[in-house]
Amino acid sequence: MKKAVGIDLGGTYIKAGLTDENGNIIKKQQFPTLGEKNDRDVVLKQIETAIDFALENTNGEIAGIGIGTPGVVDDEGVVFSAPNLPRWDNLPLKQIFAEKYKLPVVVENDVNTITWGEFLYGAGNGYNTIICITLGTGLGGGIVKDGKLLRGGKYSAMEIGHITIDYRGPRCKCGNYGCIERFVGRDYIVERAVNAIKDGKKTMIYDLVSGKLEEITPKIISDAYKQGDKVATDIWIDVGVCLGALFTGLVNLINPDIIIIGGGISRRVEIMFETIEKKIKEQAMPKLAENVRVVQSELGSDAGIVSAGALIFQ
């Protein structure tokens, strides 16, 4: 059976593993990225260490190396504009590791990578066209259309987080106004809770952090929601309404079979999923919306490794 190295490159950690073509992880390990040293060569050396771990004792039975990286990636495996990594711009990542290891290397944007993994092995398995997003500090997304990972003419594109849902909305960190990320990113979900408390609304969220507003997290808001807190419930409904607006446009555009939502923020928040589906049914073209399901991602904490390995099995 074919095997591949899967590298999930994050700002804090590099997750590395050896996977097979059925999406099974044979071995895995985590390494510090060391991006805080502000030295690109240090990070590249850490990736090399991670690949060496995955290749150890494989006796040459490797189909290739898949790397999921933050940033925009072109069709030559060059990375541009990656946040949280030193000088991660105009970086020929594919060339560097293809030349070193003499193996096929595929480099892709990290969320596009996870989308492909969910399509092959996760919640998107068995479907033809899927949308996948991850909710975290920001919002990343990818699309598989007719069984192929959708990219731009030259670049990975699919910057779903920076689609405008309110042209009069608040300014996003990207410089635009009203991006969906500005409404559903981690800090902005927390901002809703802080504002509600400052407005004098009674909520369990305040009690769960003992009045320390700086300790509020999406998990705290989720915990309050599970205990029936109205403010927390309203926050997740509002997040669902915003995501519903995003997905309404995407449903009308590409008619997906299924929409997959990943990332720790989305775990076990049923009201958000229910609201998204409700809004899609209300606002999208009826025939295009009638069979769309909104589901939780399935690959879990090892999604990046499995999905990076899956890049080799295209």
Buried (B, 14 or more C-beta within 10 A) or exposed (E): EBBBBBBBBBBEBBBBBBBBBEBBBEBBBBBEBBBEEEEBEBBBEBBBBBBEBBBEEEEEEBBBBBBBBBBBBBEEBBBBEBEBBBEBBEBBBBBBBBEEBEBBBBBBBBBBBBBBBBBBBBBBBEBBBBBBBBBBBBBBBBBBBEEEBBBEEEBBBBBBBBBBBBEEBEEBBEEBBBBBBBBBBBEBBBBBBBEBBEEEBEBBBBEBBEEEEEEBBBEBBBBBBBEEBBBBBBBBBBBBBBBBBBBBBBBBEBBBBBBBBBBBBBBEBEBBBBBBBBBBBEBBEEEBBEEBBBBBBBBEEBBBBBBBBBBBBE
